[in-house]
Amino acid sequence: MLQDLSFPGPPIKRIEEAWKLDKLSMKMKKMKLINAALLWWVAISIAMPSAYGSVDQSPKAVEKWFKELRHGKEKLTKLHFYLHDTVTTKNPTTVQVAQANMTSKSPTLFGETVVLDDPLTVGPEPSSKIIGHAQGIYSSVSQEGYSQIMILNLIFNYGKFNGSTLSLLGSNPIFNEYREMPILGGTGAFRLARGIATEKSYAVNVTTKNAIAEHHVLVLHY
């Protein structure tokens, strides 16, 4: 007759010891799973880009990008979206921050300076999908016609250009049908970008000063 010699003592004692060993084994398995999960999280945290969006903007990544630039090929990207400039609302996206003493008497509002954080949408409807924001400053700079100097960052937060930006600087004579503004640079997927942004008024309310502008952007980048 074979006897179980794993645990000495009576049968009940052996069952209790086996149960305790099984419980300890389960705890050890759980600890291993937790440790594995923590190691995975640390590895992912180290490997992930430090930038928001889909492009690594850490200093090492940028340096590597420049070193590999000679192998890169410039490509053309076309963008189309609508900018919503809202002045009269509970939460305006455009706010006047300065003006000259003569601004209120000027027919062109010469000297008026405004900051903006306007949403960029796929379609002209205010409820359309937001793909980014236009953040910057514009000032009325002409005493003969209504023209603005625009300093804008187009910040994209959706799609393959999520986390990338384009920088614009140029004149915006708002009563012209088409207004062309140069793209001077960018970040993320648009590093060393250059191109043209063409703006056209889509809808303007002269009473509330709220406006929607359509933008066609052609940009060369690597």
FENURDA-V510619 format. One record per residue. PHI is phi as a letter, one per 30 degrees, with the letter a starting at -180 (NA if undefined). OMEGA is omega in degrees with one decimal (NA if undefined). Layout:
# FENURDA-V510619
PHI_OMEGA / PHI_OMEGA
This chain:
# FENURDA-V510619
NA_-179.0 / d_178.4 / c_175.2 / d_-177.5 / c_-177.8 / d_179.9 / b_177.2 / d_175.6 / j_-178.0 / d_-177.3 / e_-177.9 / d_179.1 / d_179.9 / d_178.9 / d_179.6 / d_180.0 / d_179.0 / d_179.4 / d_178.2 / d_179.0 / d_179.1 / d_178.9 / d_178.5 / d_179.1 / d_178.5 / d_178.6 / d_179.8 / d_177.6 / d_178.5 / d_179.1 / d_178.3 / d_178.9 / d_179.7 / d_179.2 / d_178.6 / d_179.3 / d_179.5 / d_177.8 / d_178.3 / d_-179.2 / d_179.3 / d_179.9 / d_179.2 / d_-179.5 / d_-179.9 / d_-175.7 / d_-175.4 / d_175.6 / d_178.2 / d_-178.3 / d_169.4 / d_180.0 / j_-169.5 / c_-177.9 / b_178.2 / d_-178.4 / c_177.0 / d_-178.4 / e_179.8 / d_179.9 / d_178.9 / d_178.3 / d_178.7 / d_180.0 / d_-179.6 / d_179.0 / d_-178.6 / c_-174.0 / d_-178.5 / d_177.7 / c_-176.0 / d_178.9 / b_-179.1 / d_-179.7 / b_-179.5 / c_176.9 / c_176.6 / c_178.6 / b_178.6 / b_-178.8 / a_-178.9 / b_179.1 / c_-177.8 / c_-178.2 / c_-172.1 / c_-178.6 / c_-175.7 / c_179.4 / a_178.9 / d_179.3 / b_-177.3 / d_175.9 / c_180.0 / b_-175.4 / b_175.7 / d_-178.7 / c_-179.2 / a_172.0 / a_178.0 / d_178.3 / d_-176.6 / c_-172.5 / e_-176.5 / d_178.9 / c_-177.1 / d_178.0 / d_179.4 / c_-178.1 / h_-178.3 / e_179.2 / j_179.0 / d_179.8 / b_-171.8 / b_170.6 / c_-176.7 / b_171.3 / b_-171.6 / c_176.1 / d_173.7 / c_-175.3 / b_179.0 / d_-179.7 / c_-177.4 / d_-178.1 / d_178.1 / e_-179.5 / d_-177.7 / d_-178.1 / e_177.5 / d_-179.7 / c_179.8 / l_179.0 / b_170.7 / c_-178.5 / c_-179.9 / l_-175.6 / b_166.4 / b_-179.5 / b_175.0 / d_-169.2 / b_-177.8 / c_175.7 / c_-177.9 / c_178.7 / b_-176.5 / d_-179.3 / b_-178.1 / c_168.3 / c_-174.5 / c_171.7 / b_-170.2 / b_164.5 / c_173.2 / c_-174.3 / c_-176.6 / c_-178.5 / b_-179.5 / a_175.7 / i_-174.1 / d_177.6 / c_177.6 / e_-179.8 / i_179.4 / c_-178.3 / b_171.1 / b_-180.0 / c_-178.9 / c_174.0 / b_-179.4 / l_-179.6 / d_-179.5 / b_176.0 / d_-161.9 / d_178.6 / d_172.7 / d_179.8 / d_179.1 / c_177.6 / b_-175.4 / c_179.8 / b_-177.5 / d_171.2 / c_-173.4 / c_-178.6 / l_-179.4 / a_178.1 / b_179.4 / i_179.0 / d_-177.7 / c_176.0 / e_-179.9 / h_-179.0 / d_172.4 / a_-178.2 / l_-176.3 / b_171.3 / c_178.9 / c_-177.3 / c_175.5 / b_178.3 / d_178.9 / c_178.3 / a_179.5 / b_174.6 / c_-174.2 / d_179.9 / d_-177.8 / d_-175.4 / i_175.4 / d_-176.2 / b_173.2 / b_-178.4 / c_177.1 / c_-178.5 / b_169.5 / c_-176.6 / c_172.0 / c_-174.2 / b_173.3 / c_-179.7 / a_-176.6 / c_NA
